[in-house]
Amino acid sequence: MKIVVKGPVWNFVQHLIEMTIAMFVGMLVLDIPVGALFDALGWSVLNDATVPMTLVMATNMSIGMAIWMRIRGCGWPAIFEMSLAMYIPFVAMYPFYWAGLVGEMTVMIVGHSLMVPAMAVAMLFRLDEYTGAHRHRKAAEAPADKELASQTES
């Protein structure tokens, strides 16, 4: 018996899963070389201080996610919104950190824990993009891309 899961809800969940994987891949792949670069340049504060470290981490996650979103045919506005979801959870924790109410570990745990819900909220603003199958969206965009290309050739 073969169970096939399709439809808008599955497309939404699949996209959220893919973006979560892509953000962790970005973090895992980029954190070590970026950290080594900052150390080599004498910018070790970017690796050691909580606020810059979390901003760099969010950037690394955003890069991984943006690359995968472009591969899957997402537009720049959606990529910007999804990247913003990487920063907002950390930024929301900074006032508590600066006030001495939470420590570095809490900023890290809460920041990472809220990223996926923040991504889901960002996705709710573009339900049509995230509930449609990727291949259909690419096919639908292709004629517009060809038309744009023909206009620029004229």
N, C-alpha and C positions, 0 to 999 in steps of 0.2 A: 504494500500500500504506500503510495507516494503522496505526501502532504505538500501542497504548493501554497506558499504564503505570498500573496500579492495584494496590491491595492494601496491607496493613499496612506493609510496608517503605517503599513510596512515600509513604504518609501521614506516616510518621515523618520521612523526608527532606524532604518538602515543608514540614512544620511547622518543621523546623530552618532551612531556607532562608528561610522567611517571617520567622521571629524574627530571623535574622541581618540581613535587610534592614531590618526594623522598628527594630532597635537602632541601625543606622547612620543611618537617617532621623532617629530621635530625637536622635542626637548632632549631626548636621548642622543640623537645624532649631533645636535649643535652645542649642547652644554659644555662638553669637554673641550672641543677646539676653540670655542668662543672664550671659555674661561682661561685656557692656555694663552690665547692672544692677549687678553686683558692683563694677565700676569706679566707677559713678555713686554708689554707696553708700559708697565708700571701702574696700571689702573686696577690694582687688586681690590680697591674699595668696591668695584662693581661686582666682585665675586663674594665679598665678605659682608658688606652691609645689607641689612634686610631689604630695604626699599629698592635700591638699585638691582640687587640680586633677583628679586621677584619680578621687576620690570623686564630685565634681560630674559628671564625664564619665560615670561608671557610672550615676549617677542619671538623667542625660539619656537614656542608652540604655535604662534600665529604663522610663522614662515612655513612650517610643516603643513599646517592646515590650509594655508593659501595655495600652496603648490598642488595639493590634492584637489582642492575645490576647482582650480583652473583646469586640471586634468579632467575632472568630471563635468566641465562646462558651465560652472557658476560664473556669474558676473561680478565685477569689482564692488558694487554696492553691497552685495551679500557677503563677500569676503571681508570687507571693512567691518560690517556689523558683527560677523562671527569672530573676527579678531578682537573687536572691542570686548566681547564676552570673555576673553582671556585676561583682560586687564581689570575690568570692573570689580570682580571679587577681591583682588588684592588691594586695589585702591580703596575699597569700602572698609578694609581692615586697618588702613594706615592711621586714621585718627585714634583708634583704640590702642594701637601700638605706640604712637607718639605720646599718648596720655599715660602710658605705663600700665594700662589695664590688661593687656595681653602681651605675650612674648613672641619671639620669632617663630617658634614651632606652631603656635596657634594661628599666626598669620599664614603660614605655609599650609597647614591642614585645612583651615576654613577656606582659604583662597582656592586651593585645588578642589575641595569638595563642592564649591559653588560654581565651578566653571561649567560643568555639564548642564546644570539647571539654567545657567545664564545663556548657554548656547541654545537650549530648547526655547527659551523666551525669545531670543533673536530670530529663531526659525519661525515662530508664530507670526512674525510680521511679514513673512514671505511664504505663506502656506502653499500657494500655487507652485512655487519653485521647489519646495522641499517635499511636497506630497506627490509630485509627478515623477514618473520614471525618468532617469537621467537620459536614456537613449531617446525618449520622445522629445525631451527638451532640446537636445542637440539637433535632432532632425528638424524641429520647428524653427530653430535659430539659423539653420543652414541657408534657407532662401534669403533671409534678411542679410546675412553675411555676403552672399553672392551679389545681391543687389547693391550693397554698399561698395563692394569691390568694383563693380561695373561703373558705378558713379564716379569713383576716384580715377578710373582709367580714362574717362571722357575729358 
